[in-house]
């Protein structure tokens, strides 16, 4: 019994060590009752304190963010980012619902229609309530605003009156003086001074008026939170209603319905074909039969094209980064091995590596857009590569698992950019790993008289693997970082484009969405790195020689 | 002191170093590591080469296994010149040189598979089991080298070397990195194996006791640079030699004293040389400084002098 317990314990600990989540080591030991005092101390030091620190950070964010007003509204608070997350996931669910609705058939479709209609009735009721609340709130709000504005308005009209009188007075003063100057009773200098003075007073009056007007406008533009909240709630329900209406449309005109309509047309045309005696009608109807049955067949492959959701953009980004990463690895590892094996190859490649490594990903993206883009001319959508990658079935029967990615040239450019930037760390590390191989191991190969290939695969590559994986880990990190920028610039659907679009459209949600994307990118980057650490640990043969 | 007879009939011997020089570096600044080395080893003879650290022992070993080419002279085995390393010359390296990503069994499997490509899978497995058993490592066959102790690693290395079925076994200070207890245990194991499967063995060591215990003949290597082999001491003691009673054996005592005092003399000589030599700008003083003997050896050396 104790033995199995130990087995589980050390298995867990090894798993923790392998995945690099060292902070979970004390709790596991505590659960198994190993030196509880020490474990509790460790938990306090390495888990509780960091959590407290993070909480403080989030609290500072929560407090400071609303105080900074920007063109796109206040900086979003943690809560707003969470709301953005839930709204984005709801958006994603809706798109999924639409896709499913499009595929529904028979009884299920009818049942779903009934469901949606019931829901619509409910929602409409709710919407009416919310509208009422909102109207009430805005009425109250308007009253509050009015009460705030009223004294200011009075001030303004008073000011206007004063200004009018003052202006008249100044005018008369000026005219009197002008008459005196004309009569040579006063010097010309006097009138110049007066004009200057009066200009200054006018400017000051205008300034006062402007300030007041701005205050009034500020109050009007920034309605109380209660109005905003009520309006938001009403809008949300309205949104939901729109969604269900859309679903109803889809359900009433989905794949099955469309196909049935086409088939009906076919049979109708056939019937007419059989009944008619007019040769022209025969010709027209036979054509109609053919086109309609062809269209009916074509509908089978049709799919509802959902809008871009953040989940889909994330998947697409991951696909792009892995394509780029594997291209980089496929080029870098063989080249690195050659560099490590042969000093002449190394000398030949060193200038290329040194010159191209510091080049910015943005430059690479532009170059690839031009060079690689040329292969897809004149119509990228009809290029065999994209036709294959986006077709629903391969060879007519294998379901294409990556059809949903909607591959396009921009994605290829982004992947190429990722590959170009991720190439260097893997290349340099592989070369280092191969050239730093232990001389004793090579002596073993000489004693055993291993041939070139077995020496390569049995001695050199295994010995270099830990460093190769260290390089690949850096490459994947670089690739992920570069990808987001490349997507933003090339408008390739993905998290980068998501951020860029949000920045451009500037709705009330977009600022929070950018923050959300920032966290998604960070968390995914973290997990990619973890995966590479695990792989690296699996291939390294010495105890913890190649850890983070 | 009766000087042993110098081997003057090399033509008949199995393994032979024939007036070999080894030097490194450019002609203007050449370091002569070994000069005029001459050694003949009979078939199934166990020869120990004893010398101070840095004298060029490992170079001598590389020469024998073909990793190092002589600058002058020839190294022959069974009449053929040794040009490159191969499985016939089973070298057991000082620092184990096991492949760290393979387990003990896999390390041996790689060697066996490469050297005997015609064996069936079953035969290979049997062979591996045989050699792992021979060095008493059956319980650790599936362990990676870094999970083993120094002694176990050296045994694994020995098993791998033996699995090549080499004609000559070359042991390059095989036990110098081990603690005294493991060392004496392994000495006995090597001796047992050698007595069971007779082979030509050349062992390099810096331990006089070890040399006397194991070898048929002991050849001292003089101080570097330009080290050469001195006259050999034959060990005329019956086998199997018992590790425990050996200390009281008169022949053992005599040989140990003789060899130790000879080695001590070398040390003094080297010191004297280094005193006479004025360091020149072009000369690296490091090459002429007195050798830094391993701590163990120093202890051994000091014992007889204090007794005398």
Interface residues (C-beta under 8 A of the other chain):
Chain A: X438 X440 X441 X443 X444 X446 X447 X448 X449 X450 X454 X458 X459 X462 X463 X465 X539 X541 X542 X543
Chain B: X65 X67 X84 X85 X86 X87 X89 X90 X91 X93 X95 X97 X99 X100 X101 X102 X110 X111 X114 X115 X144 X146 X164
